[in-house]
Amino acid sequence: MAKGPPAHPEVRHYVNRSGWLRAAVLGANDGIVSVSALIVGVAAADPSASTVFLAGFSGLAAGALSMAAGEFVSVSSQADIEKADMLREIKAIEANPESEIAELAHIYEERGLSPDTARKVALELTEHDALGAHMRDELGLSEVHSARPFQAAFASGMTFSVAAAVPLLAAVVAPQGWIIPVVLVVTLFALAVLGALGAIAGGAPKFRAIVRVVCWGVFAMAITSLLGTLFGVVV
């Protein structure tokens, strides 16, 4: 069905980006934090350029594949649940159409419509697209929020790789003996940029996003370093 013109064309909405943006920010944040922590830990034990690069590159490759696989598996599980619910709704609509119409009418009444109006809306939506009405209004599922495993896997794996390359490159170009401070400074800057880019892509306030990403990134790195110190290993 053709969509009419928006009521406020000057107002942009970004909710349709939520699926890939979540995976992208997660991948990028993990890439920056995990590879940076790995490089700092290795550099503290052996600051040679070859050792640091090998460790960082290995972390980048393994992390990107792990993030992509993890996103694909988890989002595929979500897609399986959505498909199973859709099949159940199809059977329910075919077996008890009147009960399903009454169910929709009740939902619309709960949202503030009068019983007569709610019944009329339920009937018209059922005639137009019964399954779509139940998926959207009963289960809260829509095209915008539907699970897309390949999209999530690609976004997470790709952004992990790009983000992880930042601390790795910083370690490669850092002067001998300065790998750790250079990587830490670059990591903080990269986290701030990530927070800003994520906010811009989602149309959200930038300052809050920057503070959130930087603070949690620093916290994760601090805990990682603490565990390494306590157990005498590179985490």
ABEGO torsion letter per residue (X at the ends): XBBBBBABAABBBAAAAAAAAAAAAAAAAAAAAAAAAAAAAAAAABABAAAAAAAAAAAAAAAAAAAAAAAAAAAAAAAAAAAAAAAAAAAAAAABAAAAAAAAAAAAAAAGBBAAAAAAAAAAAAAABAAAAAAAAAAGBBAAABBBAAAAAAAAAAAAAAAAAAAAAAAAABBBGAAAAAAAAAAAAAAAAAAAAAAAAAGBBAAAAAAAAAAAAAAAAAAAAAAAAAAGBBX
